[in-house]
Amino acid sequence: MKFEEIKLLLGNKTVGIAGCGGLGSNCAVALARVGVGKLIICDFDIIVESNLNRQFYFYNQIGLKKAPTLKANIHKINPKIDVIAYNIKLDSSSIVALFRDCDVIVEAFDRADMKQMILETVLVEMPNTLIVSGIGMAGWGNSNTIRMSQYGKLFICGDGVSEVSEEEPPLSPRVGIVANMQANTVLEILLKDKK
């Protein structure tokens, strides 16, 4: 399939991204570059210098809110994409309200409790919605351990075991691999049976 055909098919699709950090910002950029028509991005945090080792922000953006700043960065790549940015800390009710019209949701949270909350919310309260999660990307090396696994409506990208800690920090190469694997999984879902 030619790129123009891919962009045409993706142009009427909507993807929700919960979290605009290392996974979310890089996944959103990858989806913007291939022409997904609408992105709904949500995060309540601000950009700090330590984010710059793995997130799609710039030094002069330190101190700004992540969601609207990511929207501006995406529009520098592709101004035609409809990006709706919410500066909000998501909970179960806002997830259902904000992402109800999405074709796919990308889970891109840092914390395990937030990951659990969105997965449970989508799997229980949004029975027709698929979700792509990122779990296990800390440290460096071991690229061959990163994979995508499907469990019904849930797609998990990562190695599933390397938890982020002081000794195993999230670094750009592995975070980027998982974020792009999430974007690639979204494309597989949206373009299913189109080859």
Backbone as numpy.savetxt, mean C-alpha at the origin, in Angstrom:
# Nx Ny Nz CAx CAy CAz Cx Cy Cz
-0.24 -8.10 -23.51 -1.07 -6.92 -23.51 -0.19 -5.67 -23.51
-0.52 -4.72 -24.33 0.27 -3.49 -24.44 -0.03 -2.58 -23.24
0.96 -1.70 -22.94 0.83 -0.80 -21.78 -0.40 0.08 -21.90
-0.71 0.57 -23.10 -1.89 1.42 -23.27 -3.17 0.66 -22.92
-3.22 -0.63 -23.26 -4.38 -1.45 -22.92 -4.47 -1.64 -21.41
-3.33 -1.85 -20.78 -3.29 -2.01 -19.32 -3.80 -0.74 -18.64
-3.29 0.41 -19.08 -3.73 1.68 -18.49 -5.23 1.90 -18.67
-5.74 1.51 -19.82 -7.17 1.66 -20.09 -7.99 0.82 -19.11
-7.56 -0.42 -18.87 -8.26 -1.30 -17.94 -8.15 -0.81 -16.50
-7.00 -0.27 -16.13 -6.78 0.17 -14.75 -7.40 1.54 -14.48
-7.67 2.30 -15.52 -8.14 3.66 -15.36 -9.45 3.80 -14.61
-10.27 2.75 -14.61 -11.55 2.84 -13.89 -11.54 2.03 -12.60
-10.36 1.70 -12.10 -10.22 0.93 -10.86 -9.86 1.84 -9.69
-10.31 1.42 -8.50 -10.03 2.17 -7.26 -9.32 1.26 -6.27
-8.20 1.75 -5.74 -7.43 1.00 -4.75 -7.31 1.85 -3.48
-7.63 1.24 -2.35 -7.46 1.89 -1.06 -6.13 1.50 -0.45
-5.44 2.45 0.14 -4.15 2.17 0.78 -4.21 2.69 2.22
-4.14 1.76 3.16 -4.21 2.07 4.58 -2.80 2.18 5.13
-2.33 3.41 5.25 -0.96 3.67 5.73 -0.12 4.22 4.59
0.57 5.32 4.85 1.38 5.97 3.82 2.86 6.01 4.20
3.32 4.96 4.85 4.72 4.85 5.23 5.52 4.12 4.17
6.44 3.26 4.61 7.32 2.56 3.67 6.56 1.71 2.66
5.64 0.90 3.13 4.85 0.07 2.21 3.87 0.92 1.41
3.06 1.70 2.10 1.99 2.44 1.44 2.46 3.46 0.43
3.50 4.23 0.79 3.95 5.28 -0.14 4.55 4.67 -1.40
5.34 3.63 -1.23 5.98 3.00 -2.40 4.99 2.20 -3.24
4.03 1.54 -2.60 2.99 0.82 -3.34 2.13 1.81 -4.12
1.76 2.91 -3.49 0.94 3.93 -4.17 1.64 4.48 -5.39
2.94 4.74 -5.27 3.71 5.27 -6.40 3.75 4.25 -7.54
3.97 2.98 -7.21 4.00 1.94 -8.24 2.65 1.86 -8.97
1.56 1.93 -8.21 0.23 1.88 -8.82 -0.06 3.12 -9.65
0.43 4.26 -9.19 0.27 5.50 -9.97 1.01 5.40 -11.30
2.19 4.83 -11.27 3.01 4.75 -12.49 2.37 3.86 -13.56
1.56 2.88 -13.14 0.92 2.01 -14.13 -0.48 2.48 -14.52
-0.99 3.53 -13.86 -2.23 4.13 -14.31 -3.50 3.74 -13.59
-3.40 3.23 -12.34 -4.63 2.98 -11.58 -5.37 4.30 -11.47
-6.66 4.31 -11.78 -7.40 5.56 -11.92 -7.66 6.33 -10.65
-7.87 5.62 -9.53 -8.20 6.31 -8.29 -7.53 5.61 -7.12
-6.87 6.40 -6.29 -6.25 5.91 -5.06 -6.86 6.64 -3.89
-7.26 5.88 -2.88 -7.72 6.45 -1.62 -6.66 6.12 -0.59
-5.96 7.14 -0.10 -4.83 6.93 0.79 -5.13 7.55 2.16
-4.76 6.83 3.22 -5.07 7.28 4.58 -3.87 7.10 5.49
-3.58 8.14 6.28 -2.55 8.09 7.31 -2.72 9.30 8.20
-2.37 9.19 9.47 -2.51 10.31 10.40 -1.16 10.92 10.79
-0.07 10.32 10.32 1.26 10.64 10.80 1.91 11.77 9.98
3.02 12.28 10.51 3.82 13.27 9.79 5.15 12.65 9.38
5.78 13.25 8.41 7.08 12.77 7.91 8.17 13.22 8.86
9.02 12.25 9.25 10.20 12.55 10.06 11.44 12.08 9.29
12.60 12.60 9.67 13.82 12.30 8.92 14.10 10.80 8.82
13.82 10.05 9.89 14.10 8.61 9.86 13.23 7.87 8.84
12.14 8.47 8.38 11.29 7.85 7.34 11.97 7.82 5.98
12.90 8.73 5.76 13.44 8.93 4.42 14.29 7.76 3.93
14.65 6.83 4.83 15.44 5.67 4.39 14.61 4.65 3.63
13.26 4.82 3.64 12.44 3.80 2.99 11.10 4.32 2.46
10.76 5.57 2.68 9.46 6.09 2.28 9.61 7.10 1.14
8.55 7.24 0.34 8.62 8.09 -0.85 8.32 9.55 -0.50
9.24 10.12 0.28 9.17 11.54 0.64 10.56 12.13 0.50
10.65 13.45 0.68 11.90 14.15 0.46 12.26 14.99 1.68
13.52 15.35 1.78 14.03 16.05 2.96 13.24 17.33 3.24
12.89 18.07 2.20 12.15 19.32 2.41 10.69 19.09 2.82
10.26 17.83 2.90 8.89 17.51 3.31 8.81 17.06 4.77
9.94 17.03 5.48 9.94 16.67 6.89 9.01 17.61 7.65
8.16 17.03 8.50 7.21 17.81 9.29 5.83 17.91 8.67
5.71 17.56 7.39 4.41 17.61 6.71 3.61 16.34 6.99
2.30 16.42 6.80 1.43 15.25 6.96 1.63 14.30 5.78
1.70 13.01 6.09 2.04 12.03 5.06 1.01 11.93 3.93
-0.27 11.79 4.27 -1.28 11.53 3.23 -1.37 12.66 2.19
-1.55 13.92 2.59 -1.61 14.96 1.55 -0.28 15.17 0.82
0.83 14.90 1.51 2.14 15.05 0.86 2.35 13.95 -0.18
1.93 12.73 0.15 2.02 11.64 -0.82 1.13 11.94 -2.02
-0.03 12.50 -1.79 -0.91 12.89 -2.91 -0.18 13.86 -3.84
0.48 14.86 -3.27 1.22 15.83 -4.09 2.35 15.15 -4.85
3.06 14.23 -4.20 4.15 13.51 -4.87 3.63 12.65 -6.01
2.50 11.99 -5.80 1.90 11.17 -6.86 1.50 12.04 -8.04
0.95 13.20 -7.78 0.54 14.09 -8.86 1.72 14.63 -9.66
2.91 14.63 -9.06 4.11 14.98 -9.83 4.47 13.88 -10.81
4.09 12.65 -10.50 4.34 11.50 -11.37 3.25 11.38 -12.42
1.99 11.48 -11.98 0.86 11.32 -12.88 -0.30 12.20 -12.39
-0.41 13.41 -12.92 -1.46 14.33 -12.46 -2.88 13.91 -12.82
-3.02 12.89 -13.66 -4.35 12.45 -14.08 -5.02 11.52 -13.06
-4.24 10.98 -12.13 -4.81 10.05 -11.16 -5.63 10.82 -10.13
-6.80 10.29 -9.82 -7.64 10.86 -8.78 -7.15 10.30 -7.45
-6.52 11.15 -6.65 -6.00 10.73 -5.34 -6.81 11.44 -4.26
-7.44 10.64 -3.42 -8.17 11.19 -2.28 -7.35 10.85 -1.04
-6.91 11.89 -0.33 -6.04 11.71 0.83 -6.78 12.08 2.10
-6.75 11.19 3.07 -7.37 11.44 4.37 -6.30 11.45 5.44
-6.23 12.53 6.20 -5.34 12.61 7.35 -6.14 12.10 8.55
-6.10 10.77 8.75 -6.96 10.13 9.73 -6.29 8.87 10.28
-6.52 8.60 11.55 -6.12 7.31 12.12 -7.30 6.37 11.92
-7.10 5.38 11.09 -8.20 4.49 10.73 -8.62 3.60 11.89
-9.93 3.33 11.94 -10.49 2.33 12.85 -11.48 1.52 12.03
-12.14 0.54 12.67 -13.00 -0.35 11.87 -14.11 0.39 11.13
-14.74 1.38 11.78 -15.84 2.05 11.09 -15.35 2.95 9.95
-14.22 3.64 10.13 -13.72 4.49 9.05 -13.18 3.66 7.88
-12.64 2.49 8.17 -12.18 1.60 7.09 -13.34 1.24 6.19
-14.44 0.81 6.78 -15.62 0.43 6.00 -16.16 1.64 5.23
-16.23 2.79 5.88 -16.79 3.99 5.23 -15.92 4.50 4.09
-14.61 4.58 4.31 -13.72 5.20 3.31 -13.36 4.26 2.16
-13.29 2.95 2.44 -12.83 2.00 1.43 -13.95 1.15 0.83
-15.20 1.49 1.09 -16.31 0.63 0.65 -16.40 0.47 -0.86
-15.93 1.45 -1.64 -16.04 1.36 -3.10 -14.73 0.92 -3.77
-13.78 0.46 -2.99 -12.49 0.05 -3.55 -12.57 -1.34 -4.17
-11.85 -1.51 -5.26 -11.74 -2.84 -5.87 -10.81 -3.73 -5.05
-9.80 -3.14 -4.45 -8.82 -3.84 -3.61 -8.35 -2.86 -2.54
-8.00 -3.40 -1.36 -7.41 -2.59 -0.30 -6.00 -3.11 -0.03
-5.06 -2.18 0.15 -3.68 -2.53 0.53 -3.50 -2.16 1.99
-3.13 -3.14 2.80 -2.79 -2.92 4.20 -1.32 -2.57 4.27
-1.00 -1.39 4.83 0.39 -0.93 4.86 0.73 -0.30 6.21
0.24 -0.92 7.28 0.50 -0.41 8.63 1.83 -0.92 9.16
2.38 -0.18 10.14 3.60 -0.59 10.82 3.31 -1.56 11.97
2.27 -1.26 12.72 2.02 -1.98 13.97 1.17 -3.22 13.77
1.51 -4.28 14.51 0.79 -5.55 14.41 -0.68 -5.42 14.81
-0.98 -4.62 15.85 -2.37 -4.49 16.28 -3.23 -3.80 15.22
-2.63 -2.84 14.50 -3.37 -2.17 13.43 -3.56 -3.10 12.24
-2.54 -3.91 11.94 -2.67 -4.90 10.86 -3.82 -5.86 11.18
-3.85 -6.35 12.41 -4.91 -7.27 12.81 -6.28 -6.62 12.70
-6.38 -5.37 13.14 -7.66 -4.67 13.11 -8.20 -4.53 11.69
-7.35 -4.10 10.75 -7.86 -3.92 9.38 -8.16 -5.26 8.71
-7.32 -6.26 8.96 -7.59 -7.57 8.36 -8.91 -8.13 8.85
-9.14 -8.06 10.16 -10.40 -8.56 10.71 -11.59 -7.76 10.17
-11.44 -6.44 10.10 -12.54 -5.59 9.62 -12.89 -5.94 8.17
-11.89 -6.00 7.30 -12.17 -6.27 5.89 -12.70 -7.68 5.70
-12.07 -8.66 6.34 -12.48 -10.04 6.14 -13.89 -10.32 6.67
-14.28 -9.64 7.75 -15.59 -9.89 8.35 -16.66 -8.94 7.81
-16.35 -7.65 7.75 -17.38 -6.65 7.45 -17.46 -6.26 5.97
-16.47 -6.67 5.16 -16.46 -6.32 3.74 -16.25 -7.61 2.93
-17.24 -8.49 2.93 -17.07 -9.83 2.37 -16.71 -9.89 0.88
-16.96 -8.83 0.13 -16.66 -8.85 -1.31 -15.37 -8.13 -1.66
-14.60 -7.71 -0.65 -13.40 -6.92 -0.90 -12.15 -7.75 -0.62
-11.19 -7.67 -1.55 -9.91 -8.36 -1.37 -8.93 -7.41 -0.68
-8.01 -7.98 0.10 -7.02 -7.17 0.81 -5.63 -7.77 0.62
-4.65 -6.89 0.38 -3.26 -7.28 0.17 -2.45 -6.72 1.33
-1.84 -7.62 2.11 -1.13 -7.23 3.32 0.38 -7.42 3.16
1.14 -6.64 3.92 2.60 -6.79 3.94 3.05 -7.24 5.32
3.65 -8.43 5.40 4.08 -8.97 6.70 5.44 -9.65 6.52
6.45 -9.13 7.25 7.77 -9.76 7.24 8.70 -9.15 6.21
9.34 -8.02 6.58 10.24 -7.35 5.63 11.43 -6.71 6.32
11.65 -7.01 7.59 12.71 -6.34 8.35 14.10 -6.78 7.88
15.07 -5.90 8.12 16.47 -6.23 7.84 16.84 -6.12 6.37
17.79 -6.97 5.98 18.28 -6.94 4.60 18.62 -8.36 4.17
18.89 -8.54 2.88 19.23 -9.86 2.36 18.03 -10.79 2.33
18.31 -12.07 2.11 17.27 -13.11 2.08 16.11 -12.75 1.15
16.42 -12.17 0.01 15.36 -11.76 -0.92 14.49 -12.92 -1.38
15.08 -14.10 -1.47 14.32 -15.25 -1.96 13.28 -15.76 -0.98
13.30 -15.26 0.26 12.29 -15.67 1.24 11.01 -14.85 1.10
11.06 -13.76 0.36 9.89 -12.89 0.19 9.01 -13.48 -0.91
7.73 -13.62 -0.58 6.80 -14.27 -1.52 5.39 -13.73 -1.28
4.49 -14.11 -2.16 3.08 -13.79 -1.99 2.34 -15.10 -1.74
1.48 -15.09 -0.72 0.64 -16.25 -0.41 -0.80 -15.79 -0.34
-1.71 -16.61 -0.84 -3.13 -16.26 -0.82 -3.89 -17.17 0.12
-4.77 -16.56 0.93 -5.65 -17.27 1.85 -7.06 -16.72 1.64
-7.76 -17.25 0.67 -9.09 -16.74 0.34 -9.00 -15.32 -0.18
-9.63 -14.35 0.51 -9.63 -12.95 0.09 -8.38 -12.20 0.53
-7.52 -12.87 1.30 -6.33 -12.24 1.86 -5.08 -12.68 1.10
-4.29 -11.69 0.66 -3.02 -11.93 -0.02 -1.93 -11.35 0.88
-0.94 -12.16 1.25 0.12 -11.70 2.13 1.44 -11.67 1.36
2.08 -10.50 1.38 3.38 -10.31 0.74 4.43 -10.11 1.82
5.56 -10.81 1.72 6.64 -10.71 2.69 7.15 -12.09 3.02
8.04 -12.17 4.01 8.51 -13.50 4.40 7.70 -14.07 5.55
6.82 -13.24 6.14 5.93 -13.72 7.18 6.57 -13.90 8.54
7.87 -13.66 8.66 8.54 -13.92 9.95 9.44 -12.79 10.44
10.10 -12.06 9.56 11.09 -11.07 10.02 10.39 -9.80 10.51
10.19 -9.77 11.83 9.48 -8.66 12.46 10.43 -7.49 12.70
9.94 -6.29 12.48 10.73 -5.09 12.67 11.07 -4.90 14.15
12.35 -4.58 14.42 12.82 -4.31 15.78 14.02 -3.38 15.69
14.59 -3.01 16.84 15.79 -2.17 16.84 16.94 -2.86 16.11
17.05 -4.18 16.30 18.14 -4.95 15.67 17.82 -5.35 14.23
16.56 -5.34 13.87 16.10 -5.69 12.52 15.24 -4.54 12.00
15.84 -3.40 11.65 15.05 -2.25 11.22 14.46 -2.44 9.83
13.41 -1.66 9.53 12.89 -1.68 8.16 13.80 -0.84 7.27
14.37 -1.46 6.25 15.29 -0.78 5.35 14.71 -0.78 3.93
15.09 0.22 3.18 14.50 0.45 1.87 14.48 -0.77 0.94
15.56 -1.55 0.79 15.50 -2.63 -0.19 14.39 -3.65 0.06
14.33 -4.19 1.28 13.30 -5.21 1.54 11.89 -4.59 1.62
11.78 -3.42 2.22 10.48 -2.75 2.26 10.00 -2.47 0.83
10.91 -2.01 -0.02 10.57 -1.73 -1.41 10.15 -2.97 -2.18
10.83 -4.09 -1.91 10.46 -5.35 -2.57 9.03 -5.72 -2.20
8.72 -5.65 -0.90 7.38 -6.03 -0.45 6.33 -5.04 -0.97
6.62 -3.74 -0.93 5.67 -2.74 -1.43 5.38 -2.96 -2.91
6.41 -3.24 -3.68 6.21 -3.49 -5.11 5.54 -4.83 -5.36
5.79 -5.80 -4.49 5.08 -7.07 -4.59 3.59 -6.86 -4.29
3.29 -5.99 -3.32 1.89 -5.67 -3.06 1.25 -5.03 -4.29
1.95 -4.07 -4.90 1.42 -3.42 -6.11 1.24 -4.44 -7.23
2.18 -5.34 -7.38 2.10 -6.36 -8.41 0.92 -7.30 -8.15
0.68 -7.62 -6.89 -0.46 -8.46 -6.53 -1.77 -7.74 -6.84
-1.83 -6.44 -6.55 -3.02 -5.66 -6.90 -3.26 -5.74 -8.42
-2.19 -5.60 -9.20 -2.34 -5.70 -10.66 -2.83 -7.08 -11.08
-2.30 -8.12 -10.45 -2.78 -9.48 -10.77 -4.28 -9.61 -10.52
-4.73 -9.01 -9.42 -6.16 -9.06 -9.09 -6.97 -8.25 -10.09
-6.55 -7.03 -10.36 -7.32 -6.14 -11.24 -7.30 -6.56 -12.70
-6.22 -7.22 -13.11 -6.09 -7.61 -14.52 -6.30 -9.12 -14.72
-6.88 -9.76 -13.74 -7.08 -11.21 -13.81 -7.80 -11.59 -15.09
-7.30 -12.63 -15.73 -7.87 -13.17 -16.98 -7.80 -12.19 -18.15
-6.93 -11.19 -18.10 -6.84 -10.21 -19.19 -5.65 -10.48 -20.11
-4.80 -11.45 -19.78 -3.61 -11.72 -20.62 -4.00 -12.36 -21.92
